[in-house]
Amino acid sequence: MTNSKPTYKLTDKDFNQINRRSLFGFQLGWNYERMQGSGYLYHILPQLRKIYGDDTPELKQVMKMHTQFFNTSNFFNTIITGIDLAVEEEQGIDGAETVSGMKTGLMGSFAAIGDSIFASLIPAIFGAIAATMASQGNPTGLFIWIIAQMAVNVFRWVQLKIAYKQGVSLVTTMQHQLSALTDAATLMGVFMVGGLVATMINVKIAWAPTIGSVPLNLQNNLDMILPKLLPAVIVGIIYWMLGKKHMTSTKAIFIVLFVSIALAALGVIAKG
């Protein structure tokens, strides 16, 4: 292809193919050197071939560009893809520098936003609801979890075409909305984690020393200070441990397990 301005326009069939490849193959070829670079090329390669033509110098150039280092959230990656294809469809190889800069500039911020909302907060919120219902023998929690995950995948599916239509202007249009959404979701996540701590960590102090002939109920005294204080203290200690050097979540789990067994055997703590 000698013309630098492509004439091919993406269709719904192209968008569906990109979404399928993104959902099921974006992480294929992940490596420590270029991370998602090869997966990014894989999920738009058929469309690049249509835009630039097969075996053309332009195609080879953009293929090399798209296999460079790239790493972002799987939940937001097709927003970048949509903007990318809008530029390449309009400008062709002349837009390669714009696309490369756009990918580099957006992948970090979108990784932070996407992973914090969709990989951390949503699983914490709906996981807490589902787990609480399941612990009470209510199967509705299972369906809430399934519906939430289906909604996330629908969001991943529709965002590609929206980003493609909006093009580069989407970045400035969404900036304030994304910041507000992240702040709101973070606040909700903190509340849900707090509720999860209070309802799912069922432990109380079983040890009741006697003063003279009167037993001292330590658990009741703690509840008068702050209900569920002991679960909050336990979570705080674990959070502090995870911030220490060389401490991993696996080590923390085993420490909690062994300490709990020892304290239960000594009669210091019991199930709430």
Buried (B, 14 or more C-beta within 10 A) or exposed (E): BEEEEBEBEBEEEBBEBBBEBBBEEBEEBEEEEBBBBBBBBBBBBBBBBBBBBEEBEBBEEBBEBBBEEBBBBBBBBBBBBBBBBBBBBBBBBEBBEBBBEBBEEBBEBBBBBBBBBBBBBBBBBBBBBBBBBBEEEEEEBEEBBEEBBEEBEEEBBEBBBEBBEBBBEBBEEBEEEBEEEBEEBEEBBEEBBBBBBBBEBEBBBBBEEEEEEEEEEBBEEBBEEEEBBBBBEBBEBBEEBEEEEEBEEEEBEEBBEEEBEEBBEEEEBBEE
